[in-house]
Amino acid sequence: MNMKLRAFVSGTVLFALAVSGCRPTGSAGVSAAGRTAVDIRIAQLQQELNKKWENPAAHYELGQLYHSQGNWSKADWHYDQAISFNPVYREAQTAKVKMQFDMGDRSKGEYLANMYISQASSSPDQLLTLGSAFEKQRLNDYTLRCYETALKMAPDSSPVNRHLGYYYLANNKPEQAKDFFVRSFQLNPNQPDVANELGKLGVAVRIPAAEAPASLTQPMTPAAQP
């Protein structure tokens, strides 16, 4: 085959691939313009994993990208890899639960959620972390279950009450949010964000002067309403 004929055949093959929406399997012959942002990010993450396979964050992100494409098997595999390198990777765990629901397998999703909640029930902090991860996945029933279980374990925990306050605030239940913010603030008045939320909810807070000696400073508590 002479050079002109070879060039003609190569050009015809590439044109056919472009028209049909197919691409060569290698990335060398594909222009950036012909790839989606997800494709490009997947390639970048695969390069990162070639350098360091034991990278749970990269596996998790790849799982999320494949999840968004509906590529369940690849998503699940990368979620599992992330968890294998970080057994308490709560974001990857809750993503696996969400994927089961997205696939229509509710029973497996519930099974996984119950298993992860059971594993996290060794401490309120672990439950808060898991609950926050469930909240990112918009799995509110499991979020609330984590927070309420943590509250039973540590009713006088400022962070637990704070998380519940923000949970109810995000779910348009200001009265419940206010109750938990008040309790959290009573337990730890050094929370400007909680003080701000209380102010928005109509609860005045009494803040001591910053320069006052610690021994003379009264704890910050919500001021009594007239």
C-alpha positions as CSV (number, residue, x, y, z in Angstrom):
1,M,0.0,0.0,0.0
2,N,1.5,3.3,-1.1
3,M,1.6,6.4,1.2
4,K,-1.3,8.2,-0.4
5,L,-3.6,5.1,-0.2
6,R,-2.5,4.5,3.5
7,A,-3.3,8.1,4.4
8,F,-6.7,7.9,2.6
9,V,-7.7,4.7,4.5
10,S,-6.5,6.1,7.9
11,G,-8.5,9.3,7.3
12,T,-11.6,7.3,6.4
13,V,-11.4,5.2,9.5
14,L,-11.0,8.2,11.8
15,F,-13.9,10.0,10.1
16,A,-16.1,6.9,10.6
17,L,-15.2,6.7,14.3
18,A,-16.0,10.4,14.8
19,V,-19.4,10.1,13.0
20,S,-20.4,7.0,15.0
21,G,-19.5,8.6,18.3
22,C,-16.8,6.0,18.9
23,R,-13.2,6.8,20.0
24,P,-10.0,4.7,19.9
25,T,-9.4,3.0,23.2
26,G,-6.1,4.9,23.7
27,S,-6.2,8.5,24.7
28,A,-3.3,9.5,22.5
29,G,-5.4,9.9,19.4
30,V,-8.3,11.8,21.1
31,S,-8.3,15.5,21.3
32,A,-9.4,17.2,24.6
33,A,-12.3,18.8,22.7
34,G,-13.7,15.4,21.9
35,R,-13.9,14.3,25.6
36,T,-16.2,15.3,28.3
37,A,-15.1,16.9,31.6
38,V,-15.9,13.6,33.3
39,D,-13.8,11.6,30.9
40,I,-10.9,14.0,31.4
41,R,-11.2,13.8,35.2
42,I,-11.4,10.0,35.1
43,A,-8.1,9.9,33.1
44,Q,-6.5,12.3,35.5
45,L,-7.5,10.2,38.5
46,Q,-6.3,7.0,36.8
47,Q,-2.9,8.6,36.3
48,E,-2.9,9.5,40.0
49,L,-3.6,5.9,40.9
50,N,-0.9,4.7,38.6
51,K,1.5,6.7,40.8
52,K,-0.1,5.7,44.1
53,W,-2.7,2.9,44.0
54,E,-3.3,3.2,47.8
55,N,-5.1,6.5,47.4
56,P,-8.6,6.2,48.9
57,A,-9.7,9.7,47.9
58,A,-8.9,9.1,44.3
59,H,-10.8,5.8,44.3
60,Y,-13.7,7.5,46.0
61,E,-13.9,10.3,43.4
62,L,-13.6,7.8,40.6
63,G,-16.5,5.9,42.2
64,Q,-18.5,9.1,42.3
65,L,-17.8,9.8,38.6
66,Y,-18.8,6.3,37.5
67,H,-21.8,6.4,39.8
68,S,-22.9,9.6,38.0
69,Q,-22.7,7.8,34.7
70,G,-24.7,4.8,35.9
71,N,-21.7,2.5,35.6
72,W,-22.6,0.6,38.8
73,S,-19.9,-2.1,38.7
74,K,-17.0,0.3,38.3
75,A,-18.4,2.7,40.9
76,D,-18.9,-0.1,43.4
77,W,-15.4,-1.5,42.8
78,H,-13.8,1.9,43.4
79,Y,-15.9,2.5,46.5
80,D,-14.7,-0.8,47.9
81,Q,-11.1,0.1,47.1
82,A,-11.5,3.3,49.0
83,I,-12.9,1.5,52.0
84,S,-10.2,-1.1,51.9
85,F,-7.5,1.5,52.2
86,N,-9.5,3.5,54.7
87,P,-12.0,1.3,56.6
88,V,-13.8,4.4,58.1
89,Y,-14.2,6.3,54.9
90,R,-17.7,7.3,55.7
91,E,-18.3,9.2,52.4
92,A,-17.5,6.0,50.4
93,Q,-19.7,3.9,52.7
94,T,-22.7,6.2,52.3
95,A,-22.1,6.5,48.6
96,K,-22.4,2.7,48.4
97,V,-25.7,2.9,50.2
98,K,-27.0,5.6,47.9
99,M,-25.9,3.6,44.8
100,Q,-28.0,0.7,45.9
101,F,-31.1,2.9,46.2
102,D,-30.3,4.4,42.8
103,M,-30.1,0.9,41.3
104,G,-33.4,0.1,42.9
105,D,-32.1,-2.5,45.4
106,R,-33.5,-1.0,48.5
107,S,-33.1,-4.1,50.7
108,K,-29.3,-4.1,50.1
109,G,-29.1,-0.4,50.7
110,E,-30.9,-0.8,54.0
111,Y,-28.6,-3.7,54.9
112,L,-25.5,-1.7,54.2
113,A,-26.8,1.4,56.1
114,N,-27.6,-0.7,59.2
115,M,-24.2,-2.3,59.0
116,Y,-22.3,1.0,58.8
117,I,-24.4,2.6,61.6
118,S,-23.7,-0.5,63.8
119,Q,-20.0,-0.1,63.1
120,A,-20.1,3.6,64.0
121,S,-22.0,3.2,67.2
122,S,-18.9,2.7,69.2
123,S,-18.7,6.5,69.7
124,P,-20.8,9.6,69.2
125,D,-18.1,11.2,67.1
126,Q,-18.1,8.4,64.7
127,L,-21.9,8.6,64.4
128,L,-21.7,12.3,63.8
129,T,-19.2,11.7,61.0
130,L,-21.4,9.0,59.4
131,G,-24.5,11.1,59.8
132,S,-22.8,14.0,58.1
133,A,-21.8,11.7,55.2
134,F,-25.4,10.4,54.9
135,E,-26.6,14.0,54.9
136,K,-24.4,14.8,51.9
137,Q,-26.0,11.9,50.1
138,R,-29.5,13.3,51.1
139,L,-30.3,10.1,53.0
140,N,-32.1,12.0,55.7
141,D,-33.6,9.0,57.5
142,Y,-30.2,7.6,58.2
143,T,-28.8,11.0,59.0
144,L,-31.3,11.5,61.7
145,R,-30.9,8.0,63.0
146,C,-27.1,8.6,63.5
147,Y,-27.6,11.9,65.2
148,E,-30.4,10.6,67.5
149,T,-28.3,7.6,68.5
150,A,-25.4,9.9,69.3
151,L,-27.7,12.0,71.4
152,K,-28.8,9.0,73.4
153,M,-25.1,8.1,74.0
154,A,-24.1,11.7,74.9
155,P,-27.1,14.0,75.7
156,D,-24.8,16.6,77.1
157,S,-22.5,16.8,74.0
158,S,-22.4,20.3,72.5
159,P,-21.4,18.9,69.0
160,V,-24.3,16.4,69.0
161,N,-26.8,19.0,69.8
162,R,-25.3,21.4,67.3
163,H,-25.5,18.8,64.5
164,L,-29.1,18.2,65.3
165,G,-29.8,21.9,65.2
166,Y,-28.3,22.2,61.7
167,Y,-30.1,19.1,60.6
168,Y,-33.5,20.5,61.6
169,L,-32.6,23.9,60.2
170,A,-31.8,22.4,56.8
171,N,-35.1,20.6,56.9
172,N,-37.1,23.7,57.5
173,K,-38.0,22.9,61.2
174,P,-36.8,26.1,62.9
175,E,-38.4,25.4,66.3
176,Q,-36.7,22.0,66.7
177,A,-33.4,23.6,65.4
178,K,-33.7,26.4,68.0
179,D,-34.1,23.9,70.9
180,F,-31.0,22.1,69.9
181,F,-29.0,25.2,69.2
182,V,-29.9,26.6,72.6
183,R,-28.8,23.4,74.3
184,S,-25.5,23.3,72.4
185,F,-24.8,27.0,73.2
186,Q,-25.5,26.4,76.9
187,L,-23.0,23.5,76.9
188,N,-20.4,25.4,74.9
189,P,-20.9,29.2,74.5
190,N,-17.7,29.5,72.3
191,Q,-19.7,28.9,69.1
192,P,-20.1,32.1,67.0
193,D,-21.9,30.2,64.3
194,V,-24.5,28.9,66.7
195,A,-24.9,32.3,68.2
196,N,-25.5,33.7,64.7
197,E,-28.1,31.0,64.0
198,L,-29.8,31.7,67.3
199,G,-29.9,35.4,66.5
200,K,-31.6,34.6,63.2
201,L,-34.1,32.5,65.0
202,G,-35.0,35.4,67.3
203,V,-33.0,34.2,70.4
204,A,-30.8,36.9,71.9
205,V,-27.5,35.7,73.4
206,R,-25.5,37.4,76.1
207,I,-21.8,37.5,75.2
208,P,-19.3,38.5,77.9
209,A,-16.6,41.1,77.2
210,A,-13.6,39.5,75.5
211,E,-11.2,41.2,77.9
212,A,-12.9,40.0,81.1
213,P,-10.8,37.5,83.1
214,A,-11.9,34.0,82.7
215,S,-12.6,33.6,86.4
216,L,-15.1,36.5,86.2
217,T,-16.7,35.6,82.9
218,Q,-20.2,34.1,83.1
219,P,-21.1,31.4,80.7
220,M,-22.8,32.7,77.6
221,T,-26.4,31.6,77.6
222,P,-29.4,32.6,75.6
223,A,-30.9,35.7,77.2
224,A,-34.4,35.4,78.6
225,Q,-37.0,36.7,76.2
226,P,-39.3,39.5,77.5
